[in-house]
Amino acid sequence: MAKKRVLSGMRPTGRLHLGHLVGALENWVKLQEQYECFYMIADWHGLMSEYTDPSQLSELIRDNVVDWISSGIDPEKSTIFIQSQVPEHAELHLLLSMIIPLGWLERCPTYKEQLRELSAKDVNTYAFLGYPVLQTADILLYKAEAVPVGEDQLPHLELAREIVRRFTHLYRKDVFLEPEPILTKTPRLLGIDNRKMSKSYDNFIALSDEPGVVAEKTQRMITDPKRIKLSDPGHPEVCNVYSYYEVFKKESLDEVSDWCRNAKLGCTECKKNLAEVLNEGLKGIQTKRKELLKDTGTIDSIVKEGNEKAAQIAKATFSQAREAVGL
């Protein structure tokens, strides 16, 4: 039996961090064993927020691909490609935009949230309002049967399903599939400043950070605000450092909790231990990164092959869409 097809992607707007690792990449690695996976560098989406200064975009594209492969994405099992290198993404986006009522986009629950999160950038643009339509085009081009999403992203996927139904109703052609969600429960790590981990806030530990940088950033993490003196008992449930142990060193939780609640170890020492845990966890990824970066030609070949495979499928789908609307 043929595997079901999955599509997912990331915007290349910065270096990848621990949030990407536990929130997406580890799940992607598992999915590639069960599904035919297409993983996309979503550079058109990235340009929507970085259009005033896209100078780092090409460098970040390669850097993100290196992180993906170093984290376990296998080019032999998954197709890695760049969105803008397949022109049908932009073309299908344009075609779909002609049939989408504005109200569908204006009611998107994450639109205003994204405007707030990216308040330092001018993203009050035509393209940014319509980014869910481009997301839909991304999915539909590959006739992806499933998309890995968190619960907060379900409205985006339901919009994609509505767009499929509208297209089918208007043109009486079953060109596209209605994608189903693969609901993923992932740990939600806060940034080192207790805010949402974000490239915009520069409050993250990157997968490529050297051990000394990881140690320095870990020391800046905010701990239990009520634990002022070493002798004060702590409250692990409100400590961001403890939440990292919950993700990266579950087997040590009882010990870490004991350190904190019974004031056996100070926060500085606890963060030093956490840095060692994080650096040990990143060692394999960083070793693989260094190997890959010695031969960038291999990375270019992987992406070129992925682009060609993606383009072949996208062309066939878009041809069907053009025919359906009479072009």
Buried (B, 14 or more C-beta within 10 A) or exposed (E): EEEBBBBBBBBBBBBBBBBBBBBBBBBBBEBBEEBBBBBBBBBBBBBBBBBEEEEEBEEBBBBBBBBBBBBBBEBEBBBBBBBBBBEBBBBBBEBBBEBBEEEBBEEBEBBEEBBEBBEEBEBEEEBBBBBBBBBBBBBBBBBBBBBBBBEEBEBBBEBBBBBBEBBBEEBEEEBBBBBBBBEBEBBEBBBBBBEBBBBBBEBBBBBBBEBEBBBEBBBEBBBBEEBEEEEBEBBBEBBBBBBBBBBBBEEBEEBBBEBBEEBBBBBEEBBBBBBBBBBEBBEEBBEBBEEBBEEEEBBEEBBEBBBEBBBEBBBEBBEEBBEBBEE
